[in-house]
Amino acid sequence: MAKLAKVKTTENESSVADFINGVADEQKRKDSAVLIKMMEKATKEKPKMWGSSLIGFGNMVYKSPSGREVEWFKVGFSPRKANLSLYVMGIDAGFRDEALKKLGKHKTDGGCVYINKLEDVDMKVLEEIIKATVKDK
């Protein structure tokens, strides 16, 4: 295996609960609890902090389109001020495009899906996207 690139954002022992409790927006705290349950169910893994603001589940080696390999999480999210940022890399492009058409109000960029609040999206479709993200990883 090639030597993994070093990235600043790594898994650490910070408390996920403390991080979520520190999120100012009450709706984002509630949505975060729902996402944690969904991602725990899909991965059978406990949430871990990655860096200071990402919550990740499981571990894998992610190969970026440029070919760089880094240690990363299978699926994760961050309750940012502007939105909930979901990290859902490595999904079959055809499935992803179809699922996103049915998801509801969102934006995307690369392997991220940005949602303002969970009530804006179809939760069954979101669950399918999360399951597809961790499948075969």
DANOR-V183353 format. One record per helix or strand of 2 or more residues. SS is the DSSP state (H for helix, E for strand). FROM is the first residue (numbers start at 1). TO is the last residue. If there is no record, write none. Layout:
BEGIN
ss->(SS/SS)
from->(FROM/FROM)
to->(TO/TO)
END
This chain:
BEGIN
ss->(E/H/H/E/E/E/E/E/E/H/E/E/H/H)
from->(11/16/26/47/54/60/69/75/84/93/107/112/118/123)
to->(12/21/43/50/57/63/72/79/87/103/109/115/120/134)
END
